[in-house]
Amino acid sequence: MTMTSEDATRSFRESKLVVLASASSSRANLLRSAGITFDTIPAKVDEDAVKESLGAEGASAVQCAETLAELKAVKISQRHPNTLVVGADQLLECEGKWFDKPVDMAGAKTHLETLRGQTHILATSVVVAMNGARIWHHNASPSLTMRTFTDTFLRDYLVDVGPAALSSVGAYQLEGRGIQLFDRIDGDFFTILGLPLLELLTFLRGHNVVST
């Protein structure tokens, strides 16, 4: 049964429980810093299979990100009634190619060498679900242009950030030294970090989950 907006609002006011269906420390830190009280319950989704299937169908990166975000949110919401579940996902696309998180430092180096001097997008989606149904979503695709940094800078950068480079699909943390990799950034800072926070907060305020 599809949940109406009125049903969702009533459930929110009754519970005001929020769950983040993600293991991302960056997303959790954004919500926590914004003063949102929430639980974290990562959703187990076969992301590689979903990406392969949607890619074969010709889906865009943002369509894939939205599908993954919805799968995560809906899956957790089915097990936690009357709970507001936030799912999110982000894909990096450069010249038609989708990138996954690097599995090791050699992979991080390859990622950055490929992205150097290029413009890429971060297809980002956040989906809210309750009782197994999606009730809201927002998509955004900020674009970022890396400068043509030297091999020496790249080597020093990876030594400096270490394994933290493996936590980001682009092998960079914009809130840290990773900002030095870029010439131009077009898009919302929070979205680039993995969560369209301003839009999500507007949604939460509209449903009396956080104070207006």
C-alpha positions in Angstrom: 0.0 0.0 0.0 1.4 3.4 -1.0 1.9 5.9 1.9 0.3 9.3 1.4 2.0 12.5 2.4 -0.6 12.9 5.3 0.1 9.4 6.5 3.9 10.1 6.5 3.5 13.4 8.3 1.3 11.7 11.0 3.9 8.9 11.5 6.7 11.4 11.7 5.0 13.4 14.4 4.2 10.2 16.3 7.7 8.8 16.2 10.3 11.4 15.2 12.8 8.5 14.8 15.5 8.9 12.2 17.8 6.2 10.8 20.7 6.7 8.4 20.9 3.6 6.2 24.5 4.1 5.4 27.9 3.2 6.8 29.4 6.5 5.6 31.1 8.4 8.3 31.0 11.5 6.3 27.2 11.4 6.0 26.9 10.6 9.7 29.2 13.5 10.6 27.1 15.9 8.5 23.8 14.9 10.2 25.5 14.9 13.7 27.0 18.4 13.1 23.6 19.7 12.0 22.1 18.6 15.4 20.1 15.7 14.1 19.5 12.8 16.5 19.6 9.5 14.6 20.6 5.8 14.6 22.9 4.3 12.0 21.8 1.0 10.4 23.8 0.3 7.2 21.8 -1.5 4.5 23.4 -4.4 2.7 22.8 -4.0 -1.0 24.7 -5.6 -3.9 25.8 -2.3 -5.4 28.0 -3.9 -8.0 25.1 -6.0 -9.4 22.8 -2.9 -9.5 25.4 -0.8 -11.2 26.1 -3.5 -13.8 22.4 -4.0 -14.5 21.5 -0.3 -14.8 24.6 0.4 -16.8 23.7 -2.3 -19.3 20.2 -0.7 -19.6 21.8 2.7 -20.4 20.8 4.4 -17.1 22.5 7.6 -16.1 24.7 7.9 -13.1 22.1 9.9 -11.2 19.5 7.3 -12.0 21.8 4.7 -10.6 22.5 6.7 -7.5 18.8 7.2 -6.9 18.1 3.5 -7.3 20.7 2.6 -4.8 19.7 5.2 -2.3 16.1 4.0 -2.6 17.0 0.3 -2.2 18.9 1.1 1.0 16.2 3.3 2.5 13.3 1.0 1.7 15.2 -2.1 2.9 15.8 -0.7 6.3 12.4 0.9 6.6 10.7 -2.4 6.0 12.3 -3.7 9.3 11.7 -0.5 11.3 8.0 0.6 11.2 7.1 4.3 11.6 10.8 5.3 11.3 12.1 7.9 9.0 14.9 6.2 7.0 17.5 8.2 5.0 19.3 6.4 2.2 21.9 8.1 0.1 24.3 7.2 -2.7 26.9 8.9 -4.9 28.5 7.9 -8.2 31.5 9.6 -9.8 31.3 9.9 -13.6 34.0 11.1 -15.8 33.8 11.0 -19.6 31.0 8.4 -19.4 32.8 6.1 -17.0 31.6 5.2 -13.6 34.1 5.0 -10.8 34.1 2.8 -7.7 36.0 3.4 -4.5 39.7 2.4 -4.9 40.5 -0.8 -3.1 44.1 0.1 -2.4 46.6 2.9 -2.6 47.6 1.9 -6.1 44.0 2.2 -7.2 43.7 5.6 -5.6 46.8 6.7 -7.5 45.2 5.4 -10.8 41.9 7.2 -10.0 43.6 10.5 -9.5 45.8 10.1 -12.5 42.7 9.5 -14.6 40.8 12.4 -13.1 43.8 14.9 -13.4 43.0 17.8 -15.7 39.4 16.5 -16.2 36.0 17.6 -15.1 33.8 14.9 -13.4 30.4 14.9 -11.8 29.3 13.5 -8.5 25.8 12.1 -9.1 24.3 12.2 -5.7 20.9 11.1 -4.4 19.1 11.1 -1.0 15.9 9.1 -0.5 13.6 9.0 2.5 11.5 6.0 3.1 9.0 4.9 5.8 7.2 1.6 6.2 8.7 0.2 3.1 7.7 3.1 0.8 9.7 6.0 -0.7 8.2 9.3 0.3 10.7 11.9 -0.8 14.0 12.2 -2.7 16.4 14.8 -4.0 19.1 14.4 -6.7 22.0 16.7 -7.5 25.1 16.5 -9.8 27.8 18.9 -8.8 30.8 19.1 -11.1 34.5 19.3 -10.2 37.5 20.1 -12.3 40.9 18.8 -11.2 44.0 20.8 -12.0 47.0 19.3 -13.8 49.0 18.7 -10.6 52.5 17.2 -10.8 53.4 13.6 -10.1 55.4 14.8 -7.2 52.3 16.5 -5.7 50.3 13.4 -6.3 52.9 11.2 -4.5 53.1 13.6 -1.5 49.3 13.9 -1.3 48.8 10.2 -1.1 51.5 9.8 1.5 49.9 12.6 3.5 46.3 11.3 3.4 47.1 7.6 3.5 44.3 5.1 3.7 41.7 7.9 4.1 41.9 8.2 0.3 40.2 4.8 0.0 37.0 6.1 1.8 36.0 8.3 -1.2 35.1 7.3 -4.7 37.3 10.0 -6.0 40.2 9.3 -3.6 39.9 12.8 -2.1 38.4 14.5 0.9 37.4 18.0 -0.2 37.2 19.1 3.5 40.9 18.4 3.9 44.0 18.6 1.7 42.0 17.2 -1.2 40.8 20.7 -2.0 44.3 21.3 -3.4 43.6 18.9 -6.2 41.0 21.2 -7.8 40.8 24.3 -10.1 37.0 24.7 -10.1 34.0 23.4 -8.2 30.4 23.9 -9.2 27.9 22.7 -6.7 26.8 22.4 -3.1 29.6 21.6 -0.6 27.5 19.2 1.5 26.3 17.4 -1.6 29.9 16.9 -2.7 30.5 15.3 0.7 27.8 12.8 0.0 24.5 14.2 1.3 22.3 17.1 0.0 22.0 18.4 3.6 20.1 21.7 3.0 17.3 20.0 1.1 17.1 17.2 3.6 16.8 19.6 6.5 14.1 21.5 4.7 12.2 18.2 4.3 12.6 17.4 8.0 11.4 20.8 9.1 8.4 20.5 6.8 7.4 17.3 8.7 8.1 18.7 12.2 11.0 16.3 12.7 13.4 19.1 13.6 12.4 22.5 14.9 11.3 25.3 12.6 
